[in-house]
Amino acid sequence: MSGWPIVELGGLAVFRNGLNYSSADAGVGLAVVGVSDFKDNSFVDFASLDELAPSALATEDALVRRDDILFVRSNGNRELIGRSLLVSHDPPKPTSHSGFTIRLRFHDHRADPRFFAYLLRGGTVRRHLSSQGGGTSINNLNQGILSRMEVPLPPLETQRRIASILGAYDDLIEVNRRRVAVLEEMARGLFEEWFVRFRFPGHETAPLVDTTDGSLPAGWRNGTLGDLVDFRRDGTQPGEHLQGRAYVPIECIGRRTLVLDEVRPWQDAQSSLQLFEKGDILFGAMRAYFHKVAPAPLAGVTRSTCFVLRPREPQFAAYALMQLFQDDTVAYAAAHSKGSTIPYAQWGGVLERMSCAVPDLGLAEKFQAAVQPMIDLLEAIWACNHRLAASRDLLLPRLISGQLSVEVAECELQEAA
């Protein structure tokens, strides 16, 4: 072991539960970090937060600030309890956190928040929760449990060096996320240029033909989403036969992005399961307005809260994906959903009949040739980020235990760079 002193977390920091609010607090002006924002992230992503009316804030003390750490306190999915996020920089607008989360704020200057953010993201919280539950998981995290948690307290300079090493991995992950955003914008822009504004290659000489649904370029036709994709329902049961597949429930699909937030081990797949294959399109049917649409980068299993859609023709795969990813498609799915408390999109006879323009085969093939390499690169970057995150998380316990010295880790990082 490292020989560092062990202290209780409550001796270094204070804790506060988050805001309780209702639909009456709907509005804009106060950003809120909710459980859905944790995912597998290290830091709060302020750009993706939901908002409330400023009147929902009862006290200024409920706001978060730089160097706070947030924990999931309570959730129906026990695996999410104890996940944490660091507020890595000053919030761009007033920001609070939901009542299902707990805020940690350090008052002891011997603690470096970034170091403890990495420490608490590892197995430390999960192991402590298990010990509090007599060896099993517990359903709620509370301030008392966090306060009694024993943590190592290295010298401040050592904390900062460890945080810097681990932060280098997160820096690479962030660079890759920006590359993802650029590629997604390119794919969206090309789709809209060709198929919304009709500025496709050769459009200057392509005549427009009047149809019952408006003018279309010659060779195109009016169709439906059902013409582009098959609705799959390959139901399955939990078990060993799922080995080699990833588990991707709806909460693992990011909002308005073509890459998954995370994948889970097949052992987590327990109920209402359906299979999907690489290249299928996952469409979040539960609360469709969250805009969860992504191509599957690998074979896996999801739940019935997602549609599994398979392109009918390989030449139209990229076109089908981007058509499903359009805001208009998601809005249509949301507007025609059923259920007031938890609305679900409907495929049969509803979303499958949403009208869309279907280009001629030649243009679809050109779009496929232009966009499929972008999708392939998105999937490669996604896989790279998961490897980086795994390497980062494996490095932490080796540094904490003393199995790997900070000096050696710094040298290895320099060589890798």
TORKOL-4160 file (C-alpha; in steps of 0.2 Angstrom, whole numbers, padded with zeros to 4 digits, m for minus):
417
<pt num="1" X="0000" Y="0000" Z="0000"/>
<pt num="2" X="0005" Y="0018" Z="m0002"/>
<pt num="3" X="0006" Y="0022" Z="0017"/>
<pt num="4" X="m0005" Y="0038" Z="0015"/>
<pt num="5" X="m0016" Y="0043" Z="0029"/>
<pt num="6" X="m0034" Y="0037" Z="0029"/>
<pt num="7" X="m0047" Y="0050" Z="0034"/>
<pt num="8" X="m0066" Y="0051" Z="0033"/>
<pt num="9" X="m0073" Y="0060" Z="0018"/>
<pt num="10" X="m0084" Y="0070" Z="0030"/>
<pt num="11" X="m0069" Y="0078" Z="0038"/>
<pt num="12" X="m0064" Y="0086" Z="0021"/>
<pt num="13" X="m0081" Y="0091" Z="0014"/>
<pt num="14" X="m0099" Y="0096" Z="0017"/>
<pt num="15" X="m0114" Y="0088" Z="0008"/>
<pt num="16" X="m0131" Y="0094" Z="0002"/>
<pt num="17" X="m0145" Y="0086" Z="m0006"/>
<pt num="18" X="m0152" Y="0093" Z="m0022"/>
<pt num="19" X="m0168" Y="0102" Z="m0028"/>
<pt num="20" X="m0185" Y="0094" Z="m0027"/>
<pt num="21" X="m0196" Y="0101" Z="m0041"/>
<pt num="22" X="m0212" Y="0098" Z="m0051"/>
<pt num="23" X="m0219" Y="0101" Z="m0068"/>
<pt num="24" X="m0225" Y="0118" Z="m0061"/>
<pt num="25" X="m0207" Y="0123" Z="m0061"/>
<pt num="26" X="m0205" Y="0121" Z="m0079"/>
<pt num="27" X="m0196" Y="0135" Z="m0088"/>
<pt num="28" X="m0179" Y="0141" Z="m0093"/>
<pt num="29" X="m0165" Y="0151" Z="m0084"/>
<pt num="30" X="m0160" Y="0138" Z="m0071"/>
<pt num="31" X="m0150" Y="0123" Z="m0077"/>
<pt num="32" X="m0151" Y="0107" Z="m0067"/>
<pt num="33" X="m0140" Y="0092" Z="m0067"/>
<pt num="34" X="m0151" Y="0076" Z="m0066"/>
<pt num="35" X="m0147" Y="0058" Z="m0065"/>
<pt num="36" X="m0148" Y="0056" Z="m0084"/>
<pt num="37" X="m0134" Y="0068" Z="m0086"/>
<pt num="38" X="m0121" Y="0056" Z="m0076"/>
<pt num="39" X="m0120" Y="0042" Z="m0089"/>
<pt num="40" X="m0102" Y="0037" Z="m0090"/>
<pt num="41" X="m0095" Y="0055" Z="m0089"/>
<pt num="42" X="m0082" Y="0062" Z="m0078"/>
<pt num="43" X="m0088" Y="0080" Z="m0079"/>
<pt num="44" X="m0104" Y="0090" Z="m0080"/>
<pt num="45" X="m0109" Y="0093" Z="m0098"/>
<pt num="46" X="m0117" Y="0110" Z="m0096"/>
<pt num="47" X="m0123" Y="0111" Z="m0114"/>
<pt num="48" X="m0134" Y="0096" Z="m0112"/>
<pt num="49" X="m0143" Y="0101" Z="m0096"/>
<pt num="50" X="m0162" Y="0103" Z="m0094"/>
<pt num="51" X="m0168" Y="0119" Z="m0087"/>
<pt num="52" X="m0181" Y="0125" Z="m0074"/>
<pt num="53" X="m0189" Y="0142" Z="m0071"/>
<pt num="54" X="m0177" Y="0152" Z="m0059"/>
<pt num="55" X="m0191" Y="0153" Z="m0046"/>
<pt num="56" X="m0188" Y="0134" Z="m0043"/>
<pt num="57" X="m0172" Y="0139" Z="m0033"/>
<pt num="58" X="m0176" Y="0141" Z="m0015"/>
<pt num="59" X="m0159" Y="0147" Z="m0009"/>
<pt num="60" X="m0143" Y="0152" Z="m0018"/>
<pt num="61" X="m0134" Y="0138" Z="m0008"/>
<pt num="62" X="m0142" Y="0125" Z="m0020"/>
<pt num="63" X="m0132" Y="0131" Z="m0034"/>
<pt num="64" X="m0116" Y="0121" Z="m0039"/>
<pt num="65" X="m0099" Y="0129" Z="m0042"/>
<pt num="66" X="m0082" Y="0124" Z="m0049"/>
<pt num="67" X="m0074" Y="0109" Z="m0040"/>
<pt num="68" X="m0091" Y="0103" Z="m0033"/>
<pt num="69" X="m0093" Y="0084" Z="m0035"/>
<pt num="70" X="m0111" Y="0077" Z="m0038"/>
<pt num="71" X="m0117" Y="0059" Z="m0034"/>
<pt num="72" X="m0132" Y="0050" Z="m0039"/>
<pt num="73" X="m0142" Y="0047" Z="m0023"/>
<pt num="74" X="m0157" Y="0037" Z="m0028"/>
<pt num="75" X="m0163" Y="0029" Z="m0044"/>
<pt num="76" X="m0173" Y="0014" Z="m0050"/>
<pt num="77" X="m0157" Y="0007" Z="m0057"/>
<pt num="78" X="m0146" Y="0003" Z="m0043"/>
<pt num="79" X="m0131" Y="0002" Z="m0054"/>
<pt num="80" X="m0132" Y="0021" Z="m0056"/>
<pt num="81" X="m0132" Y="0025" Z="m0037"/>
<pt num="82" X="m0115" Y="0032" Z="m0032"/>
<pt num="83" X="m0110" Y="0038" Z="m0049"/>
<pt num="84" X="m0102" Y="0055" Z="m0048"/>
<pt num="85" X="m0097" Y="0070" Z="m0059"/>
<pt num="86" X="m0085" Y="0084" Z="m0056"/>
<pt num="87" X="m0090" Y="0102" Z="m0059"/>
<pt num="88" X="m0074" Y="0106" Z="m0069"/>
<pt num="89" X="m0077" Y="0124" Z="m0072"/>
<pt num="90" X="m0088" Y="0139" Z="m0068"/>
<pt num="91" X="m0106" Y="0135" Z="m0074"/>
<pt num="92" X="m0110" Y="0147" Z="m0089"/>
<pt num="93" X="m0127" Y="0150" Z="m0081"/>
<pt num="94" X="m0135" Y="0147" Z="m0064"/>
<pt num="95" X="m0135" Y="0128" Z="m0061"/>
<pt num="96" X="m0142" Y="0117" Z="m0048"/>
<pt num="97" X="m0144" Y="0098" Z="m0046"/>
<pt num="98" X="m0159" Y="0087" Z="m0044"/>
<pt num="99" X="m0166" Y="0080" Z="m0027"/>
<pt num="100" X="m0160" Y="0063" Z="m0033"/>
<pt num="101" X="m0142" Y="0069" Z="m0031"/>
<pt num="102" X="m0130" Y="0074" Z="m0017"/>
<pt num="103" X="m0117" Y="0088" Z="m0019"/>
<pt num="104" X="m0100" Y="0087" Z="m0011"/>
<pt num="105" X="m0090" Y="0103" Z="m0008"/>
<pt num="106" X="m0073" Y="0103" Z="0000"/>
<pt num="107" X="m0068" Y="0115" Z="0014"/>
<pt num="108" X="m0051" Y="0107" Z="0018"/>
<pt num="109" X="m0037" Y="0114" Z="0008"/>
<pt num="110" X="m0028" Y="0097" Z="0009"/>
<pt num="111" X="m0040" Y="0090" Z="m0004"/>
<pt num="112" X="m0038" Y="0092" Z="m0023"/>
<pt num="113" X="m0056" Y="0091" Z="m0030"/>
<pt num="114" X="m0050" Y="0083" Z="m0046"/>
<pt num="115" X="m0040" Y="0070" Z="m0038"/>
<pt num="116" X="m0055" Y="0065" Z="m0027"/>
<pt num="117" X="m0067" Y="0066" Z="m0042"/>
<pt num="118" X="m0056" Y="0052" Z="m0050"/>
<pt num="119" X="m0055" Y="0042" Z="m0034"/>
<pt num="120" X="m0073" Y="0043" Z="m0031"/>
<pt num="121" X="m0078" Y="0038" Z="m0049"/>
<pt num="122" X="m0068" Y="0022" Z="m0046"/>
<pt num="123" X="m0074" Y="0007" Z="m0036"/>
<pt num="124" X="m0072" Y="0016" Z="m0019"/>
<pt num="125" X="m0090" Y="0022" Z="m0018"/>
<pt num="126" X="m0097" Y="0005" Z="m0025"/>
<pt num="127" X="m0087" Y="m0005" Z="m0012"/>
<pt num="128" X="m0092" Y="0007" Z="0002"/>
<pt num="129" X="m0110" Y="0005" Z="m0003"/>
<pt num="130" X="m0109" Y="m0014" Z="m0003"/>
<pt num="131" X="m0101" Y="m0014" Z="0014"/>
<pt num="132" X="m0115" Y="m0003" Z="0021"/>
<pt num="133" X="m0127" Y="m0015" Z="0014"/>
<pt num="134" X="m0120" Y="m0031" Z="0022"/>
<pt num="135" X="m0111" Y="m0036" Z="0006"/>
<pt num="136" X="m0125" Y="m0032" Z="m0006"/>
<pt num="137" X="m0130" Y="m0016" Z="m0015"/>
<pt num="138" X="m0141" Y="m0003" Z="m0006"/>
<pt num="139" X="m0155" Y="0007" Z="m0014"/>
<pt num="140" X="m0150" Y="0024" Z="m0008"/>
<pt num="141" X="m0135" Y="0034" Z="m0005"/>
<pt num="142" X="m0136" Y="0047" Z="0009"/>
<pt num="143" X="m0125" Y="0060" Z="0017"/>
<pt num="144" X="m0121" Y="0050" Z="0032"/>
<pt num="145" X="m0114" Y="0035" Z="0021"/>
<pt num="146" X="m0103" Y="0047" Z="0011"/>
<pt num="147" X="m0097" Y="0056" Z="0026"/>
<pt num="148" X="m0091" Y="0040" Z="0035"/>
<pt num="149" X="m0082" Y="0034" Z="0019"/>
<pt num="150" X="m0064" Y="0032" Z="0022"/>
<pt num="151" X="m0052" Y="0038" Z="0009"/>
<pt num="152" X="m0033" Y="0040" Z="0007"/>
<pt num="153" X="m0026" Y="0058" Z="0009"/>
<pt num="154" X="m0010" Y="0059" Z="m0001"/>
<pt num="155" X="0001" Y="0075" Z="0000"/>
<pt num="156" X="m0007" Y="0088" Z="m0010"/>
<pt num="157" X="0006" Y="0089" Z="m0024"/>
<pt num="158" X="0004" Y="0070" Z="m0026"/>
<pt num="159" X="m0015" Y="0072" Z="m0028"/>
<pt num="160" X="m0012" Y="0085" Z="m0041"/>
<pt num="161" X="0001" Y="0074" Z="m0051"/>
<pt num="162" X="m0011" Y="0059" Z="m0051"/>
<pt num="163" X="m0026" Y="0070" Z="m0056"/>
<pt num="164" X="m0015" Y="0077" Z="m0070"/>
<pt num="165" X="m0010" Y="0060" Z="m0077"/>
<pt num="166" X="m0028" Y="0054" Z="m0077"/>
<pt num="167" X="m0034" Y="0071" Z="m0084"/>
<pt num="168" X="m0023" Y="0068" Z="m0099"/>
<pt num="169" X="m0034" Y="0053" Z="m0104"/>
<pt num="170" X="m0050" Y="0064" Z="m0102"/>
<pt num="171" X="m0042" Y="0077" Z="m0112"/>
<pt num="172" X="m0040" Y="0065" Z="m0126"/>
<pt num="173" X="m0058" Y="0059" Z="m0124"/>
<pt num="174" X="m0063" Y="0077" Z="m0125"/>
<pt num="175" X="m0054" Y="0080" Z="m0141"/>
<pt num="176" X="m0062" Y="0064" Z="m0149"/>
<pt num="177" X="m0079" Y="0071" Z="m0143"/>
<pt num="178" X="m0076" Y="0087" Z="m0153"/>
<pt num="179" X="m0071" Y="0076" Z="m0168"/>
<pt num="180" X="m0088" Y="0067" Z="m0166"/>
<pt num="181" X="m0097" Y="0084" Z="m0166"/>
<pt num="182" X="m0089" Y="0089" Z="m0182"/>
<pt num="183" X="m0093" Y="0073" Z="m0191"/>
<pt num="184" X="m0111" Y="0073" Z="m0185"/>
<pt num="185" X="m0113" Y="0091" Z="m0191"/>
<pt num="186" X="m0105" Y="0086" Z="m0208"/>
<pt num="187" X="m0117" Y="0072" Z="m0210"/>
<pt num="188" X="m0132" Y="0082" Z="m0205"/>
<pt num="189" X="m0127" Y="0096" Z="m0216"/>
<pt num="190" X="m0125" Y="0085" Z="m0231"/>
<pt num="191" X="m0142" Y="0077" Z="m0229"/>
<pt num="192" X="m0151" Y="0094" Z="m0227"/>
<pt num="193" X="m0141" Y="0101" Z="m0242"/>
<pt num="194" X="m0146" Y="0086" Z="m0253"/>
<pt num="195" X="m0163" Y="0081" Z="m0247"/>
<pt num="196" X="m0171" Y="0096" Z="m0239"/>
<pt num="197" X="m0164" Y="0110" Z="m0250"/>
<pt num="198" X="m0162" Y="0099" Z="m0265"/>
<pt num="199" X="m0145" Y="0105" Z="m0269"/>
<pt num="200" X="m0138" Y="0088" Z="m0273"/>
<pt num="201" X="m0125" Y="0084" Z="m0286"/>
<pt num="202" X="m0132" Y="0088" Z="m0303"/>
<pt num="203" X="m0147" Y="0098" Z="m0296"/>
<pt num="204" X="m0144" Y="0112" Z="m0308"/>
<pt num="205" X="m0151" Y="0101" Z="m0323"/>
<pt num="206" X="m0163" Y="0091" Z="m0313"/>
<pt num="207" X="m0181" Y="0096" Z="m0317"/>
<pt num="208" X="m0194" Y="0097" Z="m0302"/>
<pt num="209" X="m0210" Y="0086" Z="m0304"/>
<pt num="210" X="m0226" Y="0091" Z="m0296"/>
<pt num="211" X="m0233" Y="0078" Z="m0284"/>
<pt num="212" X="m0248" Y="0077" Z="m0272"/>
<pt num="213" X="m0235" Y="0081" Z="m0258"/>
<pt num="214" X="m0226" Y="0095" Z="m0267"/>
<pt num="215" X="m0213" Y="0096" Z="m0280"/>
<pt num="216" X="m0199" Y="0083" Z="m0281"/>
<pt num="217" X="m0184" Y="0081" Z="m0292"/>
<pt num="218" X="m0187" Y="0069" Z="m0307"/>
<pt num="219" X="m0183" Y="0051" Z="m0302"/>
<pt num="220" X="m0188" Y="0054" Z="m0284"/>
<pt num="221" X="m0204" Y="0047" Z="m0276"/>
<pt num="222" X="m0215" Y="0050" Z="m0261"/>
<pt num="223" X="m0213" Y="0036" Z="m0248"/>
<pt num="224" X="m0213" Y="0032" Z="m0230"/>
<pt num="225" X="m0201" Y="0028" Z="m0216"/>
<pt num="226" X="m0207" Y="0010" Z="m0218"/>
<pt num="227" X="m0201" Y="0009" Z="m0236"/>
<pt num="228" X="m0183" Y="0013" Z="m0229"/>
<pt num="229" X="m0182" Y="0002" Z="m0214"/>
<pt num="230" X="m0189" Y="m0015" Z="m0206"/>
<pt num="231" X="m0195" Y="m0015" Z="m0189"/>
<pt num="232" X="m0187" Y="m0029" Z="m0180"/>
<pt num="233" X="m0193" Y="m0038" Z="m0164"/>
<pt num="234" X="m0181" Y="m0052" Z="m0161"/>
<pt num="235" X="m0186" Y="m0055" Z="m0143"/>
<pt num="236" X="m0175" Y="m0065" Z="m0131"/>
<pt num="237" X="m0172" Y="m0070" Z="m0113"/>
<pt num="238" X="m0158" Y="m0066" Z="m0102"/>
<pt num="239" X="m0144" Y="m0079" Z="m0101"/>
<pt num="240" X="m0127" Y="m0086" Z="m0107"/>
<pt num="241" X="m0132" Y="m0085" Z="m0125"/>
<pt num="242" X="m0130" Y="m0066" Z="m0124"/>
<pt num="243" X="m0111" Y="m0068" Z="m0122"/>
<pt num="244" X="m0102" Y="m0057" Z="m0135"/>
<pt num="245" X="m0116" Y="m0045" Z="m0136"/>
<pt num="246" X="m0117" Y="m0028" Z="m0127"/>
<pt num="247" X="m0132" Y="m0022" Z="m0117"/>
<pt num="248" X="m0138" Y="m0005" Z="m0123"/>
<pt num="249" X="m0154" Y="0000" Z="m0114"/>
<pt num="250" X="m0162" Y="0017" Z="m0119"/>
<pt num="251" X="m0152" Y="0027" Z="m0106"/>
<pt num="252" X="m0136" Y="0022" Z="m0114"/>
<pt num="253" X="m0141" Y="0031" Z="m0130"/>
<pt num="254" X="m0136" Y="0049" Z="m0130"/>
<pt num="255" X="m0147" Y="0064" Z="m0135"/>
<pt num="256" X="m0145" Y="0071" Z="m0152"/>
<pt num="257" X="m0129" Y="0061" Z="m0156"/>
<pt num="258" X="m0125" Y="0047" Z="m0167"/>
<pt num="259" X="m0114" Y="0038" Z="m0155"/>
<pt num="260" X="m0119" Y="0029" Z="m0139"/>
<pt num="261" X="m0115" Y="0036" Z="m0122"/>
<pt num="262" X="m0110" Y="0019" Z="m0115"/>
<pt num="263" X="m0113" Y="0000" Z="m0116"/>
<pt num="264" X="m0116" Y="m0012" Z="m0102"/>
<pt num="265" X="m0111" Y="m0030" Z="m0099"/>
<pt num="266" X="m0123" Y="m0043" Z="m0106"/>
<pt num="267" X="m0126" Y="m0049" Z="m0088"/>
<pt num="268" X="m0136" Y="m0033" Z="m0085"/>
<pt num="269" X="m0149" Y="m0038" Z="m0098"/>
<pt num="270" X="m0164" Y="m0045" Z="m0088"/>
<pt num="271" X="m0181" Y="m0041" Z="m0095"/>
<pt num="272" X="m0191" Y="m0036" Z="m0110"/>
<pt num="273" X="m0176" Y="m0039" Z="m0121"/>
<pt num="274" X="m0173" Y="m0039" Z="m0140"/>
<pt num="275" X="m0158" Y="m0042" Z="m0150"/>
<pt num="276" X="m0150" Y="m0030" Z="m0163"/>
<pt num="277" X="m0135" Y="m0032" Z="m0175"/>
<pt num="278" X="m0121" Y="m0020" Z="m0180"/>
<pt num="279" X="m0128" Y="m0008" Z="m0193"/>
<pt num="280" X="m0146" Y="m0008" Z="m0186"/>
<pt num="281" X="m0153" Y="0009" Z="m0180"/>
<pt num="282" X="m0159" Y="0011" Z="m0162"/>
<pt num="283" X="m0173" Y="0023" Z="m0160"/>
<pt num="284" X="m0178" Y="0028" Z="m0142"/>
<pt num="285" X="m0197" Y="0025" Z="m0142"/>
<pt num="286" X="m0200" Y="0030" Z="m0123"/>
<pt num="287" X="m0201" Y="0049" Z="m0122"/>
<pt num="288" X="m0196" Y="0050" Z="m0140"/>
<pt num="289" X="m0194" Y="0069" Z="m0138"/>
<pt num="290" X="m0177" Y="0065" Z="m0130"/>
<pt num="291" X="m0170" Y="0062" Z="m0148"/>
<pt num="292" X="m0161" Y="0046" Z="m0145"/>
<pt num="293" X="m0157" Y="0039" Z="m0162"/>
<pt num="294" X="m0140" Y="0030" Z="m0166"/>
<pt num="295" X="m0133" Y="0017" Z="m0177"/>
<pt num="296" X="m0127" Y="0001" Z="m0168"/>
<pt num="297" X="m0108" Y="0000" Z="m0168"/>
<pt num="298" X="m0109" Y="m0018" Z="m0163"/>
<pt num="299" X="m0121" Y="m0033" Z="m0160"/>
<pt num="300" X="m0131" Y="m0031" Z="m0144"/>
<pt num="301" X="m0147" Y="m0032" Z="m0134"/>
<pt num="302" X="m0158" Y="m0018" Z="m0129"/>
<pt num="303" X="m0176" Y="m0017" Z="m0121"/>
<pt num="304" X="m0193" Y="m0014" Z="m0129"/>
<pt num="305" X="m0191" Y="0004" Z="m0125"/>
<pt num="306" X="m0181" Y="0006" Z="m0141"/>
<pt num="307" X="m0186" Y="0002" Z="m0159"/>
<pt num="308" X="m0174" Y="m0009" Z="m0168"/>
<pt num="309" X="m0174" Y="m0003" Z="m0186"/>
<pt num="310" X="m0165" Y="m0012" Z="m0200"/>
<pt num="311" X="m0162" Y="m0003" Z="m0217"/>
<pt num="312" X="m0170" Y="m0013" Z="m0231"/>
<pt num="313" X="m0157" Y="m0009" Z="m0244"/>
<pt num="314" X="m0138" Y="m0006" Z="m0240"/>
<pt num="315" X="m0138" Y="0008" Z="m0253"/>
<pt num="316" X="m0150" Y="0017" Z="m0243"/>
<pt num="317" X="m0143" Y="0014" Z="m0225"/>
<pt num="318" X="m0135" Y="0031" Z="m0223"/>
<pt num="319" X="m0150" Y="0040" Z="m0230"/>
<pt num="320" X="m0162" Y="0030" Z="m0218"/>
<pt num="321" X="m0151" Y="0034" Z="m0203"/>
<pt num="322" X="m0151" Y="0052" Z="m0206"/>
<pt num="323" X="m0169" Y="0053" Z="m0211"/>
<pt num="324" X="m0173" Y="0045" Z="m0194"/>
<pt num="325" X="m0161" Y="0057" Z="m0185"/>
<pt num="326" X="m0170" Y="0072" Z="m0192"/>
<pt num="327" X="m0179" Y="0084" Z="m0179"/>
<pt num="328" X="m0195" Y="0082" Z="m0190"/>
<pt num="329" X="m0195" Y="0063" Z="m0188"/>
<pt num="330" X="m0192" Y="0064" Z="m0169"/>
<pt num="331" X="m0205" Y="0077" Z="m0167"/>
<pt num="332" X="m0218" Y="0067" Z="m0177"/>
<pt num="333" X="m0214" Y="0052" Z="m0166"/>
<pt num="334" X="m0216" Y="0062" Z="m0150"/>
<pt num="335" X="m0232" Y="0070" Z="m0157"/>
<pt num="336" X="m0240" Y="0053" Z="m0161"/>
<pt num="337" X="m0235" Y="0044" Z="m0145"/>
<pt num="338" X="m0247" Y="0036" Z="m0133"/>
<pt num="339" X="m0247" Y="0037" Z="m0114"/>
<pt num="340" X="m0248" Y="0053" Z="m0103"/>
<pt num="341" X="m0236" Y="0049" Z="m0089"/>
<pt num="342" X="m0223" Y="0040" Z="m0100"/>
<pt num="343" X="m0227" Y="0042" Z="m0118"/>
<pt num="344" X="m0221" Y="0029" Z="m0130"/>
<pt num="345" X="m0219" Y="0031" Z="m0149"/>
<pt num="346" X="m0229" Y="0019" Z="m0160"/>
<pt num="347" X="m0221" Y="0011" Z="m0175"/>
<pt num="348" X="m0235" Y="0000" Z="m0183"/>
<pt num="349" X="m0247" Y="0011" Z="m0193"/>
<pt num="350" X="m0240" Y="0027" Z="m0186"/>
<pt num="351" X="m0221" Y="0031" Z="m0187"/>
<pt num="352" X="m0219" Y="0019" Z="m0201"/>
<pt num="353" X="m0232" Y="0029" Z="m0212"/>
<pt num="354" X="m0223" Y="0045" Z="m0209"/>
<pt num="355" X="m0221" Y="0052" Z="m0227"/>
<pt num="356" X="m0203" Y="0056" Z="m0233"/>
<pt num="357" X="m0195" Y="0059" Z="m0250"/>
<pt num="358" X="m0186" Y="0044" Z="m0257"/>
<pt num="359" X="m0172" Y="0049" Z="m0269"/>
<pt num="360" X="m0167" Y="0039" Z="m0284"/>
<pt num="361" X="m0155" Y="0024" Z="m0282"/>
<pt num="362" X="m0140" Y="0033" Z="m0290"/>
<pt num="363" X="m0141" Y="0048" Z="m0278"/>
<pt num="364" X="m0144" Y="0037" Z="m0263"/>
<pt num="365" X="m0128" Y="0027" Z="m0268"/>
<pt num="366" X="m0118" Y="0044" Z="m0269"/>
<pt num="367" X="m0124" Y="0049" Z="m0252"/>
<pt num="368" X="m0120" Y="0032" Z="m0245"/>
<pt num="369" X="m0102" Y="0034" Z="m0252"/>
<pt num="370" X="m0100" Y="0051" Z="m0244"/>
<pt num="371" X="m0108" Y="0048" Z="m0227"/>
<pt num="372" X="m0104" Y="0030" Z="m0223"/>
<pt num="373" X="m0086" Y="0033" Z="m0220"/>
<pt num="374" X="m0091" Y="0047" Z="m0208"/>
<pt num="375" X="m0101" Y="0034" Z="m0198"/>
<pt num="376" X="m0087" Y="0022" Z="m0199"/>
<pt num="377" X="m0075" Y="0035" Z="m0192"/>
<pt num="378" X="m0088" Y="0040" Z="m0178"/>
<pt num="379" X="m0089" Y="0021" Z="m0173"/>
<pt num="380" X="m0070" Y="0020" Z="m0173"/>
<pt num="381" X="m0068" Y="0036" Z="m0162"/>
<pt num="382" X="m0082" Y="0029" Z="m0150"/>
<pt num="383" X="m0072" Y="0013" Z="m0148"/>
<pt num="384" X="m0056" Y="0023" Z="m0145"/>
<pt num="385" X="m0064" Y="0033" Z="m0131"/>
<pt num="386" X="m0070" Y="0018" Z="m0123"/>
<pt num="387" X="m0052" Y="0011" Z="m0123"/>
<pt num="388" X="m0046" Y="0027" Z="m0116"/>
<pt num="389" X="m0059" Y="0027" Z="m0102"/>
<pt num="390" X="m0055" Y="0009" Z="m0098"/>
<pt num="391" X="m0036" Y="0013" Z="m0097"/>
<pt num="392" X="m0039" Y="0028" Z="m0086"/>
<pt num="393" X="m0050" Y="0018" Z="m0074"/>
<pt num="394" X="m0037" Y="0004" Z="m0073"/>
<pt num="395" X="m0023" Y="0016" Z="m0069"/>
<pt num="396" X="m0032" Y="0024" Z="m0054"/>
<pt num="397" X="m0031" Y="0009" Z="m0042"/>
<pt num="398" X="m0013" Y="0005" Z="m0047"/>
<pt num="399" X="m0008" Y="0023" Z="m0042"/>
<pt num="400" X="m0018" Y="0023" Z="m0026"/>
<pt num="401" X="m0012" Y="0006" Z="m0020"/>
<pt num="402" X="0006" Y="0011" Z="m0024"/>
<pt num="403" X="0008" Y="m0003" Z="m0037"/>
<pt num="404" X="0013" Y="0010" Z="m0049"/>
<pt num="405" X="0022" Y="0025" Z="m0044"/>
<pt num="406" X="0017" Y="0043" Z="m0050"/>
<pt num="407" X="0034" Y="0045" Z="m0057"/>
<pt num="408" X="0033" Y="0029" Z="m0068"/>
<pt num="409" X="0015" Y="0034" Z="m0073"/>
<pt num="410" X="0021" Y="0051" Z="m0079"/>
<pt num="411" X="0035" Y="0044" Z="m0089"/>
<pt num="412" X="0024" Y="0031" Z="m0097"/>
<pt num="413" X="0012" Y="0045" Z="m0102"/>
<pt num="414" X="0026" Y="0056" Z="m0110"/>
<pt num="415" X="0031" Y="0041" Z="m0120"/>
<pt num="416" X="0013" Y="0037" Z="m0126"/>
<pt num="417" X="0011" Y="0056" Z="m0131"/>
